[in-house]
Amino acid sequence: MESVINRSLTTTTPRPPPTPTAYICNKTSSCGCGKADVALTSSRIVGGENAIENSWPMIVSLRLNKTTSHSCGGTILSNSYILTAAHCLRQISIVPPTGITIAAGMTNRSDPLQIIRNVDRIYMHPSYTSMPGDFRHDIALLHIDQPFLFETNSNLTKTCIHRIDPPLSTNEYPKNGTRLSVIGWGTLRSGDRYLPEILQQVQVFTIDNEEPTCSDFINNTELQFCAGLLEGGKGSYSISIFQNHLITFFVFQILVKVYLKVYCIYVS
């Protein structure tokens, strides 16, 4: 009996799961806000967590070859244009585009109320090379055949695009340690073929481009920056390389290649 009592006294109580942090959005804004606020859990778990319904209404699913299968993520820039990754389109005919659709206004990929649009024009970044391992200028704009109506559908919105004025240079922005959110319907783990039905999100942070793990992958610090999570507090990072395109505006929905193409958004 004594041994049982002693054992029970030394039993460790499991820690409660971390509490998600809500990011309150100004619902009167014309961009960047959904019907629900974003809530992110601070976690190092690979794969992320389910997004709250209607919290990322600017995110879309790109579908190729006349299928309903998710191929890449994208973000709504305006009522007629979508931003996506150029490498998503490298193996298909883009002049003219055929069988390419956008599914929007959903958190669940199987939502029967999702809004479908056909892509009728594609603009690839002129400096994109599609060379293996070179993801510089990995950006494309898609024009849809019928504009989105933001005023009549609260499940849709465009992303916010903020002007970055000189003398701030591309390699000074975003600052190290900036909190980001990576979101999409891509595979949750390397080598996994399963695509989640629910939109996934995970919190990451920008990392110094000179960090050894980052410098091995970055092609050009003027065009790219590094972000990820410190794994296990041992100095090793799970990282991703982001495209930082600063032309007239800095696009806050930044392209990222993480297994199956997802997106990154600033949340603070």
C-alpha positions as CSV (number, residue, x, y, z in Angstrom):
1,M,0.0,0.0,0.0
2,E,2.8,2.4,0.9
3,S,4.5,1.8,-2.5
4,V,1.2,2.6,-4.3
5,I,0.7,5.8,-2.3
6,N,4.3,6.9,-3.0
7,R,3.8,6.2,-6.6
8,S,0.6,8.2,-6.8
9,L,2.3,11.2,-5.1
10,T,5.0,11.3,-7.7
11,T,2.7,11.0,-10.7
12,T,3.1,13.9,-13.1
13,T,-0.1,15.7,-14.1
14,P,-0.4,16.1,-17.9
15,R,-0.1,19.6,-19.0
16,P,-3.2,21.1,-20.5
17,P,-3.0,21.8,-24.3
18,P,-1.9,25.3,-25.2
19,T,-4.6,27.9,-25.5
20,P,-5.0,29.4,-29.0
21,T,-4.3,33.1,-29.3
22,A,-7.0,35.1,-31.2
23,Y,-6.1,37.9,-33.5
24,I,-8.9,40.4,-33.6
25,C,-9.5,41.7,-37.1
26,N,-11.2,45.0,-38.0
27,K,-14.4,43.8,-39.7
28,T,-14.9,47.2,-41.3
29,S,-11.8,46.8,-43.3
30,S,-12.1,46.2,-47.0
31,C,-9.4,43.5,-47.0
32,G,-7.9,40.8,-44.9
33,C,-10.8,40.0,-42.6
34,G,-13.1,37.0,-42.4
35,K,-16.4,36.5,-40.5
36,A,-14.3,34.8,-37.8
37,D,-11.1,35.9,-36.2
38,V,-7.9,33.9,-36.7
39,A,-6.9,31.8,-33.7
40,L,-3.4,30.3,-33.7
41,T,-1.9,27.8,-31.3
42,S,1.7,28.3,-30.4
43,S,3.1,24.8,-31.2
44,R,6.0,22.9,-32.6
45,I,3.8,20.1,-33.9
46,V,4.5,19.2,-37.5
47,G,1.5,19.7,-39.7
48,G,-0.3,22.5,-37.9
49,E,-4.0,22.7,-36.9
50,N,-7.4,23.1,-38.4
51,A,-8.3,26.7,-39.3
52,I,-11.5,28.2,-37.9
53,E,-14.3,28.3,-40.4
54,N,-14.3,31.6,-42.4
55,S,-11.1,32.9,-40.8
56,W,-9.0,32.9,-44.0
57,P,-11.5,34.0,-46.7
58,M,-8.8,35.2,-49.1
59,I,-7.3,31.8,-49.6
60,V,-8.2,29.7,-52.6
61,S,-7.6,26.3,-54.1
62,L,-6.0,26.0,-57.5
63,R,-7.3,23.0,-59.5
64,L,-5.7,21.7,-62.8
65,N,-6.6,19.6,-65.7
66,K,-10.4,19.9,-65.3
67,T,-10.3,18.1,-62.0
68,T,-11.7,18.9,-58.5
69,S,-8.4,17.9,-56.8
70,H,-6.4,20.5,-54.9
71,S,-3.1,21.2,-56.6
72,C,-1.9,24.5,-55.1
73,G,-2.9,27.3,-52.8
74,G,-3.5,30.9,-53.9
75,T,-4.6,34.2,-52.4
76,I,-7.1,36.7,-53.7
77,L,-5.5,40.0,-54.7
78,S,-8.5,41.7,-56.2
79,N,-11.9,40.7,-57.5
80,S,-10.3,39.4,-60.7
81,Y,-6.7,38.3,-59.8
82,I,-5.2,35.5,-57.8
83,L,-1.6,35.2,-56.7
84,T,0.0,31.8,-56.8
85,A,3.4,30.0,-57.3
86,A,4.7,29.8,-60.9
87,H,6.0,26.3,-60.3
88,C,2.4,25.1,-59.9
89,L,1.9,25.8,-63.6
90,R,5.1,24.6,-65.1
91,Q,3.8,21.3,-66.5
92,I,0.7,22.5,-68.1
93,S,-0.2,24.6,-71.1
94,I,-0.9,28.2,-70.1
95,V,-1.5,29.8,-73.5
96,P,-4.4,29.6,-73.6
97,P,-5.1,28.2,-70.1
98,T,-7.5,25.2,-70.2
99,G,-9.1,23.2,-67.5
100,I,-7.7,25.5,-64.7
101,T,-10.2,26.6,-62.0
102,I,-10.2,28.4,-58.7
103,A,-12.3,27.3,-55.7
104,A,-12.9,30.0,-53.1
105,G,-15.1,30.9,-50.2
106,M,-14.4,27.7,-48.2
107,T,-12.5,26.2,-45.3
108,N,-13.5,22.6,-46.1
109,R,-12.4,21.6,-49.6
110,S,-15.7,19.7,-50.0
111,D,-17.9,22.6,-49.1
112,P,-20.9,22.5,-51.5
113,L,-21.2,26.3,-51.4
114,Q,-17.6,26.9,-52.6
115,I,-17.4,29.4,-55.5
116,I,-15.8,28.2,-58.7
117,R,-14.1,30.4,-61.3
118,N,-12.3,29.6,-64.5
119,V,-8.8,31.0,-65.2
120,D,-8.7,32.7,-68.6
121,R,-5.3,34.4,-68.4
122,I,-2.0,33.6,-66.7
123,Y,1.0,36.0,-66.1
124,M,4.2,34.2,-65.1
125,H,7.0,36.2,-63.6
126,P,9.4,36.9,-66.6
127,S,12.5,35.9,-64.6
128,Y,11.1,32.6,-63.3
129,T,13.4,29.8,-64.6
130,S,11.8,26.6,-63.3
131,M,15.3,25.2,-62.7
132,P,15.5,22.5,-60.0
133,G,16.2,24.1,-56.6
134,D,15.9,27.6,-57.9
135,F,12.6,29.2,-56.6
136,R,13.5,32.8,-57.3
137,H,10.7,34.8,-58.9
138,D,8.4,31.8,-58.2
139,I,5.3,33.9,-58.7
140,A,2.3,34.0,-61.1
141,L,-0.9,36.0,-61.4
142,L,-4.1,34.3,-62.5
143,H,-7.0,36.2,-64.1
144,I,-10.5,34.7,-63.6
145,D,-13.3,34.9,-66.1
146,Q,-15.9,36.3,-63.7
147,P,-15.1,38.7,-60.9
148,F,-15.7,37.9,-57.3
149,L,-18.5,39.9,-55.6
150,F,-17.1,40.8,-52.2
151,E,-20.1,43.0,-51.3
152,T,-22.6,40.2,-51.6
153,N,-20.5,37.2,-50.2
154,S,-19.0,37.6,-46.8
155,N,-17.1,34.3,-47.3
156,L,-14.8,36.1,-49.7
157,T,-12.3,39.0,-49.3
158,K,-9.1,40.2,-50.9
159,T,-5.8,40.2,-49.1
160,C,-4.3,43.4,-47.8
161,I,-1.3,44.8,-49.7
162,H,0.8,47.3,-47.8
163,R,3.1,49.8,-49.3
164,I,6.8,49.6,-48.1
165,D,8.4,52.9,-48.7
166,P,12.1,53.6,-49.2
167,P,14.7,53.7,-47.7
168,L,13.6,50.3,-46.3
169,S,15.3,47.5,-48.3
170,T,14.1,44.0,-49.0
171,N,16.8,42.4,-46.8
172,E,15.6,44.5,-43.9
173,Y,12.0,43.4,-44.1
174,P,10.4,41.5,-42.5
175,K,12.4,41.7,-39.3
176,N,13.8,38.6,-37.7
177,G,11.4,37.0,-35.2
178,T,8.3,38.3,-37.0
179,R,5.3,36.0,-36.3
180,L,3.9,34.5,-39.5
181,S,1.1,32.0,-40.3
182,V,1.5,29.3,-43.0
183,I,-1.8,28.1,-44.3
184,G,-3.1,25.8,-47.0
185,W,-4.5,22.4,-47.9
186,G,-1.1,20.9,-48.7
187,T,0.2,17.6,-47.4
188,L,1.0,17.7,-43.7
189,R,4.3,15.7,-43.8
190,S,7.1,15.2,-46.3
191,G,6.3,12.1,-48.4
192,D,2.7,12.0,-47.3
193,R,0.1,11.9,-50.2
194,Y,-3.0,12.7,-48.0
195,L,-4.5,16.1,-48.4
196,P,-6.5,17.4,-45.5
197,E,-10.1,18.4,-46.1
198,I,-9.9,21.3,-43.7
199,L,-7.7,24.3,-44.3
200,Q,-4.5,24.0,-42.1
201,Q,-2.5,26.7,-40.3
202,V,0.7,26.8,-38.4
203,Q,2.6,29.6,-36.7
204,V,6.3,30.2,-37.7
205,F,8.8,33.0,-37.2
206,T,11.3,34.7,-39.5
207,I,14.9,33.5,-39.1
208,D,18.1,35.3,-39.9
209,N,19.2,34.4,-43.4
210,E,22.7,33.8,-42.2
211,E,21.5,30.9,-40.0
212,P,23.4,27.9,-41.4
213,T,20.2,25.9,-42.1
214,C,18.8,28.9,-44.0
215,S,21.8,29.9,-45.9
216,D,22.0,26.4,-47.5
217,F,18.7,26.9,-49.2
218,I,18.4,30.6,-50.0
219,N,19.4,31.6,-53.6
220,N,19.2,35.3,-53.2
221,T,18.6,37.3,-49.9
222,E,17.2,40.2,-52.0
223,L,14.4,38.0,-53.2
224,Q,13.9,35.5,-50.4
225,F,13.8,35.2,-46.6
226,C,13.8,32.3,-44.2
227,A,11.2,31.3,-41.6
228,G,10.4,28.2,-39.5
229,L,10.4,26.7,-36.0
230,L,13.1,25.8,-33.7
231,E,12.8,22.0,-33.1
232,G,13.2,20.8,-29.5
233,G,15.3,23.7,-28.4
234,K,18.4,22.1,-29.7
235,G,19.4,24.7,-32.3
236,S,18.0,22.8,-35.3
237,Y,15.3,24.5,-37.4
238,S,12.4,23.2,-39.5
239,I,12.6,25.9,-42.1
240,S,10.9,27.2,-45.3
241,I,12.2,29.7,-47.9
242,F,9.8,32.5,-48.8
243,Q,9.7,34.7,-51.9
244,N,10.0,38.3,-51.0
245,H,8.8,40.4,-54.0
246,L,9.1,44.1,-53.5
247,I,8.2,45.9,-56.7
248,T,5.8,48.7,-55.8
249,F,4.0,46.9,-53.0
250,F,5.1,44.2,-50.7
251,V,2.6,41.3,-50.9
252,F,1.8,40.1,-47.4
253,Q,0.5,36.8,-48.7
254,I,4.0,35.5,-49.7
255,L,4.7,32.4,-51.7
256,V,6.2,29.5,-49.9
257,K,7.1,26.0,-51.0
258,V,6.3,23.6,-48.1
259,Y,5.6,20.1,-49.5
260,L,2.5,21.0,-51.5
261,K,2.5,24.8,-51.8
262,V,0.9,26.8,-49.1
263,Y,0.8,30.4,-48.1
264,C,2.3,32.7,-45.5
265,I,0.5,35.6,-43.9
266,Y,1.7,38.2,-41.3
267,V,-0.5,38.1,-38.2
268,S,1.4,40.7,-36.2
